[in-house]
Amino acid sequence: MSPALIAMLPFIGALLPGLLIRSGRSVAATACGTTTFVALLGLLLHVPAIMRGEVITARFEWLPLIQLNANFRIDGLSLLFGILILGIGLLIITYARFYLSRHDSIGKFYTYLMLFQGAMVGIVLSDNILLLLVFWELTSLSSFLLIGYWRHLPAGRQGARMALTVTGMGGLAMIAGMLILGQIAGSYDISDILNAKEAIQASPHYTTALILILIGAFTKSAQFPFHFWLPHAMAAPTPVSAYLHSATMVKAGLFLMARLWPVLSGTAEWFWIVSIIGLITMTLGALIAVFKDDLKALLAFSTVSHLGLITMLLGFGTKDAAIAAVFHIINHATFKAALFMTAGIIDHETGTRSIARLGGLRKLMPVTFLIGTVAALSMAGIPPLNGFLSKEMMLYEASHLEMARQVFMVVATIAALFSVCYSLRFIVQVFLGNERDDYPYHPHDPGFGMWAGPALLVVLVVLIGLFPNTMAGWLVDASASAVTGEVAHAHISLWHGVNAALIMSLIAIAGGAFLLGLHRPLLAAWDAAPRPEAKAIFDWFVLRCVFVGRAITAGLTNGSMPRALAFFTLTVLGAAGVAWLTGEAGPVTRPMLPVEPVPFVGWLMAIVATGCMVFFHRIRVLALVLVGIVGLITSIFFAYFSAPDLALTQISVEVVTVILLLLALNFLPKRTATETSSVHRGWDAFIATLAGLGFGALTYAMLRRDFAFPSISSYMLENSYKLGGGDNVVNVILVDFRGYDTFGEITVLGIAALAIFALTQTLLQGRSAKRLTNWVHDQRRAGDRHPLMLVIATRVILPISLVVGIYIFLRGHNQPGGGFIAGLVVAIALLMQYMASGYAWAQDRQGLPYHALIGAGVVAAGVTGIGAWFNGRPFLTSAYGYFKLPFLEEFELATAMGFDLGVFLCVVGAVMLALNSLSRIARKTGETVNKKPMDIDLSDEQPKEAN
Amino acid sequence: MEFLVASAIGATTAAGIYLILRLRTFAVVLGMTMLTYAINAFLFTTGRLVVNMPPILHGHGEVNVADYTDPLPQALVLTAIVISFGMTAVVVMMALGAFIEGGDDHINMPENDRIMPPLKTIDDPKQTEDETA
């Protein structure tokens, strides 16, 4: 089976519970189990090839430009982790089916679990570090969902947040490290990186990359000082703890260190950082585990300790240590998953996980006792179980170090001693002792479905212990070879003769048993001793961050918009100033155009209008007229400087905007009161002047220089006719070259109009509707609301302006015009009817809803674009031809016209919908509807004077 | 001519910035309209000032690029003008809605609304015990 398919299968499996959960919980469980089993089978089929030393790969290009490709590989290391993830996953799926109660939504659980499984399989099968990072982040997210699965429990939510924060931040560091690594190696493929050891270790960025990657690995694998999240993640349901926190997720960090071992290890930095952190974690985790009361917390800290052990072995950097590390990964996964499931069984059957309330379960739960005891003895490192073998190998490696041997020997022995102590404690204080009569539930052994999984693992624990080479030797060899990059052969045996490791082991066992004897007084001392509480520190830190964040936010935006905008303007000015001072502008190359008299007058009008506008802005109608003047001059400006299309667009938009603002002003106050002090206004004027000077200077500097880079416009000019079939290059760019942009833009315009419609809908209901119905206008209204001359004139003009619109639309491809301008012209023609003859009269005579026009426009543009697919061309490729109809001149028909029609419809719909919405508000205020086209308002009631 | 264009754009910008720093919605809307003119004109001038050379092809033979002004900024600004209309319309509608709903056209948040709610990011430990119990 292709590696890509193996990685895909769990994701496919994640879809099944949602589809099948109605058929029952067992069906959902079976479906997930089956996909997992198929994936596992597919992986195992590759075993013979991998044993021959082959590497199975599958490569798909995804984003080749940034070298992010879906490349997968299976070698010994991937095989080992794949078997662990899928094999234990299978057991967990069975176990969870019986563990979760009737009230838990099991479909959701299986979906999360399969998602997580897929992410883990993806990590171990990736042959591209960018792809690996994607899966890496996915494990953080899916484990967040799993840890917080019981979302009604605050502990679950907090644990999930903490895990996500810590592993997520580590993940960010790792992304940076991986990018550096990829840059050094010149490739993001793991196969290539593994061959670039010399280049990587010689690079000046090696240490940076190493530390960043290690932060990612350490956070994931709960290494000191990031170990604190793992015990809090134990708030998750036990199947999750057994899966994530024994066998898989926490091993992802180890996997990564093992994967990159050939290129990163062997340096002094690697040795000191990795092995010392591993040593500290191993000892500290074991020490805390000795005193934990919660069964799962004990196992969690023991996991921390064992992860530290494996990290330390990888840190040693020797081939034999790597073999020991790989072997311990297998052993730890078997006995720890079994122990977690045992803890879950005890919790499930007795109702408590507190060791203080347990004891004496030996006779009540004999099967659980047997499973738990064997697994715990293996964790303690008692022969002949598998935990003993790898622990002996660890101690042996520690006693054969070249550097700091004594330190490692002593501390490792102490850690092993603690480990023996908490393992024996698990047996003695839970199962042995007197039977009690105050368990929350009446305990008994669970059904077969629940103990089958851990039982199978315990059988493996014994078998690997007795026959290590037959049972696990092949897997250790294959994966150790993949880790070290050389052919590795493990010689695992129970009896090595009397050597340092054996003596250290004996000391640890005796010391551990002795320590357990003293447990009661020691526990009292431990509880009394002050020690830092990681959760409190973490919470304090998070709270500080939130406080700082809030302080910054409140400082910048305290609810005053002018203040925020002033900050924004000053920041932009500052940034632009720095850019101008530090950058280098090219030489002045363009001559000035001569000043003609007419443009000069235009300039004068613009300046005067702008100045008056600022000066008189409190008289709102006057300000609006002045804005209109500036807009008109802008359109003349466009016309003068060779942009006829822009001039037409600007002038028609201007009309629509002024009508819109006038309609709004109908309701708003007509004057603005002076509210600010002169100092305040002076300061605002200062900022505004600075901005104006800056922007003007920038424009002038730009206008006097030629293009810094060759413009791409020449391509458009040259190909406008050849490829787009149009002479009006601007229109061809809009509907053809940059058609996709235009498509997006008309969609945005449509959305804006719909947003206006929605706002109006809310205004026409509730409190504001009441205000509107009782609205008192602050101005006298004209007696003849529909002046005779205006009504007659607009009716005569309507057909003419519609024809003008069609004309502008049709010629748009070759002459100034097009969908945008035609749409605006037609919208204005319709608006005139509304203004002259009244809303109701006009609305009665037009049957099209404007929403539909917008929708039709977007669809028409989209369909035209899709039409190109049927010709085997990409989206929006246009075709055109010239046609001759009788009595008409030859004219052109291009598919781009269909697109332009969409633009046209959308613009008409959007403009009309926006202005219609305002009219609806006006009608709500009780404006009478005219029955006849030219009625005169004879109502006696005159509005009050404005006051 | 370049100086006239640049100074007009600068003046319009200054007016726009001054108006968006006012305290009432209508002035801010007008300010945004002024800024729109300035920015659209600026974007258009990135094609540099050229008189009497509209980008409309004279014939269908070889195209002499030097005979035409830069069409690309024009195409971009054309859609920008229409989109700015959509934006103005939405902002006007919001201003109007706020006035009808709230009864005044102040742009700032009322003082009472500015007080941030107390931090509740960390779950109360007491509550934790209650729920787990």
Interface residues (C-beta under 8 A of the other chain):
Chain A: H152 L153 P154 A155 R157 Q158 D539 V542 L543 V546 F547 R550 A554 N558 G559 S560 M561 P562 L565 A566 T569 R590 M592 L593 P594 V595 E596 P599 F600 W603 A606 I607 T610 G611 M613 V614 H617 R620 A623 L624 V627 V630 G631 T634 F637 F638 Y640 F641 S642 A643 P644 D645 L646 T649 Q650 V653 V656 T657 L660 L661 A664 L665 F667 L668 P669 T672 E675 T676 D684 A685 I687 A688 T689 A691 G692 L693 G694 F695 G696 A697 L698 T699 Y700 M702 L703 R704 D706 F707 S711 I712 S713 S714 M716 L717 E718 S720 Y721 D727 N728 V729 V730 I733 L734 R738 D741 T742 E745 V748 L749 A752 A753 A755 I756 L759 T760 T762 L763 R767 S768 R771 L772 N814 Q815 P816 F820 L824 V907 A910 V911 A914 S917 L918 I921
Chain B: M1 E2 F3 L4 V5 A6 S7 A8 I9 G10 A11 T12 T13 A14 A15 G16 I17 Y18 L19 I20 L21 R22 L23 R24 T25 F26 A27 V28 V29 L30 T33 M34 Y37 A38 N40 A41 F42 F44 T45 T46 G47 R48 L49 V50 V51 N52 M53 P54 P55 I56 L57 H60 V63 V65 Y68 T69 D70 P71 L72 Q74 A75 V77 L78 T79 I81 V82 I83 S84 F85 G86 M87 T88 A89 V90 V92 M93 M94 A95 L96 G97 F99 I100 E101 G103 D105 I107 N108 M109 D113 R114 M116 L119 T121 I122 D123 Q127 T128 E131 T132
